[in-house]
């Protein structure tokens, strides 16, 4: 979704700039629209590539961050897992029922 928004925003920005520049320098009526449409599609494509790259960077960073949190959480959990937990039904340590 970020790629589409980036592409559309960049394309519309350039379209507006090219139309405004064409009107300021008083280009003929056929030149300004053709240049602005070409610029729109060209920069929309560039925006799609930039947006997709940004999506990949964010997704990679999120995955790395989630992995680090997962390692920390399981590292803390494994150190406290066998610290003399008792089974509530038998009252024996380590959950052993047949002793």
Secondary structure, DSSP 4 states (H G I P E B T S, - for coil): -HHHHHHHHHHHHHHHHHHHHHHHTT--HHHHHHHHHHHHHHHHHHHHHHHHHHHHHHHHHHHHHHHHHHHHHHHHHHHHTTS--B-TTT--BTT----
